[in-house]
Amino acid sequence: MFAEERQLLIAALVATQGRVTVTDLATRFAITAETVRRDLDTLEAARQLRRVHGGAVAIDRLSLSEPSLNERQTQHLDEKSRIADAAMRMIPASRTGSILLDAGSTTELLADRLASFTPAVSGDQLLVITNAVPIAGKLSSNETIQLHILGGRVRGLTSAIVGAGTVAQLGLLRPDIAFIGTNGISATFGLSTPDSVEAAVKAAIVTSARRVVVLADSSKLDQETLVCFAALAAIDTLITDAPPSADLAAALAAADVDVVIA
C-alpha cells in the first residue's frame, strides 16, 4: 500500500472514531511506529487531524472546539430528547421547589417540556432560575412557573449569560436541583468546557445547588476540553443515553455518582 493510500485510511479512521493510537495503527497496517508517526505528522500538516500524546484526534475534538448552540440543536437529537424526558421526571413534586437550568441544547429540551408544566396540586410553586436567553424565552409565558433570569453579558455562541456578576448572583442562591450541561466528562479531568468565562459560571452553578444533575449525551463521555469546572465528586447524577466506558464508569462509581441511562 502506498503511503498516500494509507494516510487517507488513517484520516478516515480519525474522522469516524475521533481518536487513534500509534500502536493500533501500527498493528492495523503492519508498519512500524515510526512510520505511523510520520503519517500522522503529514496529516497534521494537511490539517486532517491533530497530534496528541500516543496518537491523534479529530480536529473537532480539540480542547477549544465548540459548536454553536444552533449547531448543537441538530446533533444527537433523539438521545438528548430521551435525556430531557428522564430529567423531567426529577422535577420536584413538593409544594414549593426550585431548579436551575444551565445554558445548553439538552437543558433547552428540558425547558421545552417545562413550557407546558402544571403543578400536580393547584397553588404549588416551581421557581426556575436560568442563565440561558432561549430558555428564559420559552418559559416566560408559563404562568405556573416563577422565572428568575440571572444577569450579565450574553455570550453569542451559546446564548449563555456569563460574567463576574452572574457568578456573584449564583453565590447568593441555593436551588434544590441544578441541571447542567458539559462539553466533556472524563474519568481523570472531570467536567469541562472550552470557554473559561462560561466555565466560571458552571462552577458557580455546581457550588450553589443542593443537588447537581449533569445532562450529557454519550458523545461527551470520555472527552476533555480546555477548562475543568467540576470534579466528578461534585455532581450527584449523570443522565446520558449509553453506558459509560469501563474507566469512566469506575470513576463515577468511586465518586458516588448515580448514572441514569435514558
MOPE-V121730 format. One record per residue. N is the residue number from 1. RES is the residue in three letters. PSI is psi in radians with two decimals (* if undefined). OMEGA is omega in whole degrees, -180 to 180 (999 if undefined). Layout:
n->N res->RES psi->PSI omega->OMEGA
n->N res->RES psi->PSI omega->OMEGA
This chain:
n->1 res->MET psi->2.31 omega->177
n->2 res->PHE psi->2.70 omega->-179
n->3 res->ALA psi->-0.69 omega->-178
n->4 res->GLU psi->-0.68 omega->178
n->5 res->GLU psi->-0.75 omega->-180
n->6 res->ARG psi->-0.70 omega->-180
n->7 res->GLN psi->-0.62 omega->175
n->8 res->LEU psi->-0.70 omega->179
n->9 res->LEU psi->-0.69 omega->178
n->10 res->ILE psi->-0.77 omega->178
n->11 res->ALA psi->-0.68 omega->179
n->12 res->ALA psi->-0.68 omega->178
n->13 res->LEU psi->-0.76 omega->179
n->14 res->VAL psi->-0.72 omega->-178
n->15 res->ALA psi->-0.65 omega->-177
n->16 res->THR psi->-0.63 omega->-175
n->17 res->GLN psi->-0.37 omega->-179
n->18 res->GLY psi->-0.47 omega->-178
n->19 res->ARG psi->2.50 omega->174
n->20 res->VAL psi->2.74 omega->177
n->21 res->THR psi->2.69 omega->178
n->22 res->VAL psi->-0.75 omega->-178
n->23 res->THR psi->-0.81 omega->-179
n->24 res->ASP psi->-0.72 omega->180
n->25 res->LEU psi->-0.68 omega->179
n->26 res->ALA psi->-0.71 omega->179
n->27 res->THR psi->-0.80 omega->-177
n->28 res->ARG psi->-0.74 omega->-174
n->29 res->PHE psi->0.06 omega->179
n->30 res->ALA psi->0.87 omega->179
n->31 res->ILE psi->2.96 omega->-179
n->32 res->THR psi->2.80 omega->177
n->33 res->ALA psi->-0.63 omega->179
n->34 res->GLU psi->-0.69 omega->178
n->35 res->THR psi->-0.71 omega->178
n->36 res->VAL psi->-0.79 omega->-178
n->37 res->ARG psi->-0.67 omega->177
n->38 res->ARG psi->-0.70 omega->177
n->39 res->ASP psi->-0.76 omega->-179
n->40 res->LEU psi->-0.66 omega->176
n->41 res->ASP psi->-0.73 omega->179
n->42 res->THR psi->-0.76 omega->-179
n->43 res->LEU psi->-0.58 omega->177
n->44 res->GLU psi->-0.71 omega->178
n->45 res->ALA psi->-0.51 omega->179
n->46 res->ALA psi->0.10 omega->178
n->47 res->ARG psi->0.64 omega->178
n->48 res->GLN psi->-0.34 omega->-179
n->49 res->LEU psi->3.11 omega->176
n->50 res->ARG psi->2.23 omega->179
n->51 res->ARG psi->2.38 omega->172
n->52 res->VAL psi->3.01 omega->-179
n->53 res->HIS psi->2.11 omega->176
n->54 res->GLY psi->0.00 omega->-179
n->55 res->GLY psi->-2.37 omega->-178
n->56 res->ALA psi->2.74 omega->177
n->57 res->VAL psi->2.81 omega->177
n->58 res->ALA psi->2.66 omega->-180
n->59 res->ILE psi->-0.66 omega->-178
n->60 res->ASP psi->0.02 omega->175
n->61 res->ARG psi->0.16 omega->-179
n->62 res->LEU psi->2.76 omega->-172
n->63 res->SER psi->-0.44 omega->-179
n->64 res->LEU psi->-0.02 omega->180
n->65 res->SER psi->2.29 omega->-178
n->66 res->GLU psi->1.92 omega->177
n->67 res->PRO psi->2.71 omega->179
n->68 res->SER psi->2.90 omega->177
n->69 res->LEU psi->-0.71 omega->180
n->70 res->ASN psi->-0.71 omega->177
n->71 res->GLU psi->-0.77 omega->-177
n->72 res->ARG psi->-0.45 omega->-180
n->73 res->GLN psi->-0.27 omega->179
n->74 res->THR psi->0.00 omega->-177
n->75 res->GLN psi->2.36 omega->175
n->76 res->HIS psi->0.74 omega->-172
n->77 res->LEU psi->-0.74 omega->-180
n->78 res->ASP psi->-0.78 omega->-179
n->79 res->GLU psi->-0.78 omega->-180
n->80 res->LYS psi->-0.59 omega->179
n->81 res->SER psi->-0.70 omega->178
n->82 res->ARG psi->-0.68 omega->178
n->83 res->ILE psi->-0.76 omega->179
n->84 res->ALA psi->-0.68 omega->177
n->85 res->ASP psi->-0.76 omega->179
n->86 res->ALA psi->-0.68 omega->178
n->87 res->ALA psi->-0.64 omega->-179
n->88 res->MET psi->-0.58 omega->180
n->89 res->ARG psi->-0.17 omega->180
n->90 res->MET psi->0.00 omega->179
n->91 res->ILE psi->2.29 omega->-177
n->92 res->PRO psi->2.37 omega->179
n->93 res->ALA psi->0.22 omega->-179
n->94 res->SER psi->3.05 omega->-178
n->95 res->ARG psi->-0.67 omega->174
n->96 res->THR psi->2.51 omega->179
n->97 res->GLY psi->2.78 omega->179
n->98 res->SER psi->2.40 omega->176
n->99 res->ILE psi->2.73 omega->177
n->100 res->LEU psi->2.24 omega->179
n->101 res->LEU psi->2.00 omega->175
n->102 res->ASP psi->2.79 omega->175
n->103 res->ALA psi->2.54 omega->177
n->104 res->GLY psi->2.85 omega->-176
n->105 res->SER psi->-0.62 omega->-180
n->106 res->THR psi->-0.72 omega->176
n->107 res->THR psi->-0.51 omega->177
n->108 res->GLU psi->-0.60 omega->175
n->109 res->LEU psi->-0.62 omega->173
n->110 res->LEU psi->-0.69 omega->177
n->111 res->ALA psi->-0.63 omega->176
n->112 res->ASP psi->-0.70 omega->180
n->113 res->ARG psi->-0.64 omega->179
n->114 res->LEU psi->-0.34 omega->-179
n->115 res->ALA psi->-0.49 omega->178
n->116 res->SER psi->0.32 omega->-179
n->117 res->PHE psi->2.39 omega->169
n->118 res->THR psi->2.44 omega->-179
n->119 res->PRO psi->2.63 omega->179
n->120 res->ALA psi->-0.59 omega->179
n->121 res->VAL psi->2.25 omega->-180
n->122 res->SER psi->2.29 omega->-179
n->123 res->GLY psi->-0.32 omega->174
n->124 res->ASP psi->2.64 omega->-174
n->125 res->GLN psi->2.43 omega->173
n->126 res->LEU psi->2.10 omega->176
n->127 res->LEU psi->2.22 omega->177
n->128 res->VAL psi->2.13 omega->177
n->129 res->ILE psi->2.39 omega->179
n->130 res->THR psi->2.69 omega->172
n->131 res->ASN psi->0.40 omega->-177
n->132 res->ALA psi->2.12 omega->-179
n->133 res->VAL psi->-0.82 omega->-180
n->134 res->PRO psi->-0.67 omega->180
n->135 res->ILE psi->-0.75 omega->178
n->136 res->ALA psi->-0.73 omega->180
n->137 res->GLY psi->-0.67 omega->-178
n->138 res->LYS psi->-0.50 omega->-175
n->139 res->LEU psi->-0.17 omega->-172
n->140 res->SER psi->-0.41 omega->-177
n->141 res->SER psi->-0.03 omega->178
n->142 res->ASN psi->1.88 omega->-174
n->143 res->GLU psi->-0.20 omega->179
n->144 res->THR psi->-0.09 omega->179
n->145 res->ILE psi->2.33 omega->169
n->146 res->GLN psi->2.08 omega->-175
n->147 res->LEU psi->2.21 omega->178
n->148 res->HIS psi->2.05 omega->-179
n->149 res->ILE psi->2.18 omega->177
n->150 res->LEU psi->2.52 omega->-180
n->151 res->GLY psi->2.81 omega->179
n->152 res->GLY psi->-2.81 omega->180
n->153 res->ARG psi->2.43 omega->179
n->154 res->VAL psi->2.14 omega->176
n->155 res->ARG psi->2.00 omega->-171
n->156 res->GLY psi->-0.70 omega->-174
n->157 res->LEU psi->-0.63 omega->-175
n->158 res->THR psi->-0.09 omega->-176
n->159 res->SER psi->0.45 omega->178
n->160 res->ALA psi->2.49 omega->175
n->161 res->ILE psi->2.17 omega->-172
n->162 res->VAL psi->3.03 omega->174
n->163 res->GLY psi->2.98 omega->-178
n->164 res->ALA psi->-0.65 omega->178
n->165 res->GLY psi->-0.67 omega->178
n->166 res->THR psi->-0.80 omega->179
n->167 res->VAL psi->-0.74 omega->-180
n->168 res->ALA psi->-0.71 omega->178
n->169 res->GLN psi->-0.71 omega->180
n->170 res->LEU psi->-0.54 omega->179
n->171 res->GLY psi->-0.28 omega->-179
n->172 res->LEU psi->0.10 omega->-176
n->173 res->LEU psi->2.70 omega->176
n->174 res->ARG psi->1.25 omega->-179
n->175 res->PRO psi->2.70 omega->180
n->176 res->ASP psi->-0.82 omega->-179
n->177 res->ILE psi->2.38 omega->170
n->178 res->ALA psi->2.21 omega->173
n->179 res->PHE psi->2.04 omega->-170
n->180 res->ILE psi->2.55 omega->176
n->181 res->GLY psi->2.92 omega->179
n->182 res->THR psi->2.66 omega->175
n->183 res->ASN psi->-0.35 omega->179
n->184 res->GLY psi->2.60 omega->174
n->185 res->ILE psi->2.14 omega->-169
n->186 res->SER psi->2.60 omega->179
n->187 res->ALA psi->-0.62 omega->-175
n->188 res->THR psi->-0.50 omega->-174
n->189 res->PHE psi->-0.18 omega->-180
n->190 res->GLY psi->-2.50 omega->-179
n->191 res->LEU psi->2.41 omega->-175
n->192 res->SER psi->2.82 omega->179
n->193 res->THR psi->2.68 omega->-173
n->194 res->PRO psi->-0.45 omega->-171
n->195 res->ASP psi->2.24 omega->-176
n->196 res->SER psi->-0.60 omega->-180
n->197 res->VAL psi->-0.76 omega->177
n->198 res->GLU psi->-0.59 omega->177
n->199 res->ALA psi->-0.67 omega->179
n->200 res->ALA psi->-0.69 omega->178
n->201 res->VAL psi->-0.76 omega->179
n->202 res->LYS psi->-0.72 omega->178
n->203 res->ALA psi->-0.71 omega->179
n->204 res->ALA psi->-0.63 omega->177
n->205 res->ILE psi->-0.82 omega->180
n->206 res->VAL psi->-0.76 omega->-179
n->207 res->THR psi->-0.60 omega->-173
n->208 res->SER psi->-0.60 omega->-168
n->209 res->ALA psi->2.59 omega->174
n->210 res->ARG psi->-0.55 omega->180
n->211 res->ARG psi->2.35 omega->-177
n->212 res->VAL psi->2.14 omega->180
n->213 res->VAL psi->2.10 omega->-179
n->214 res->VAL psi->2.24 omega->176
n->215 res->LEU psi->1.91 omega->-174
n->216 res->ALA psi->2.04 omega->175
n->217 res->ASP psi->2.88 omega->-170
n->218 res->SER psi->-0.27 omega->176
n->219 res->SER psi->-0.32 omega->180
n->220 res->LYS psi->-0.24 omega->-176
n->221 res->LEU psi->2.45 omega->-179
n->222 res->ASP psi->0.44 omega->177
n->223 res->GLN psi->2.60 omega->177
n->224 res->GLU psi->2.24 omega->172
n->225 res->THR psi->-2.94 omega->-163
n->226 res->LEU psi->-0.77 omega->-169
n->227 res->VAL psi->2.12 omega->174
n->228 res->CYS psi->2.26 omega->179
n->229 res->PHE psi->-0.15 omega->177
n->230 res->ALA psi->2.50 omega->171
n->231 res->ALA psi->2.77 omega->179
n->232 res->LEU psi->-0.61 omega->-178
n->233 res->ALA psi->-0.24 omega->-179
n->234 res->ALA psi->-0.14 omega->-178
n->235 res->ILE psi->2.77 omega->-177
n->236 res->ASP psi->-0.68 omega->-174
n->237 res->THR psi->2.46 omega->171
n->238 res->LEU psi->2.14 omega->173
n->239 res->ILE psi->2.11 omega->-179
n->240 res->THR psi->-3.09 omega->-174
n->241 res->ASP psi->-0.05 omega->-179
n->242 res->ALA psi->2.66 omega->-180
n->243 res->PRO psi->2.40 omega->177
n->244 res->PRO psi->2.83 omega->175
n->245 res->SER psi->2.90 omega->-178
n->246 res->ALA psi->-0.77 omega->-179
n->247 res->ASP psi->-0.80 omega->-179
n->248 res->LEU psi->-0.70 omega->179
n->249 res->ALA psi->-0.72 omega->179
n->250 res->ALA psi->-0.71 omega->179
n->251 res->ALA psi->-0.68 omega->178
n->252 res->LEU psi->-0.72 omega->179
n->253 res->ALA psi->-0.73 omega->179
n->254 res->ALA psi->-0.54 omega->179
n->255 res->ALA psi->0.05 omega->179
n->256 res->ASP psi->0.69 omega->177
n->257 res->VAL psi->2.23 omega->176
n->258 res->ASP psi->2.18 omega->-180
n->259 res->VAL psi->2.15 omega->178
n->260 res->VAL psi->2.16 omega->177
n->261 res->ILE psi->2.02 omega->-176
n->262 res->ALA psi->* omega->999
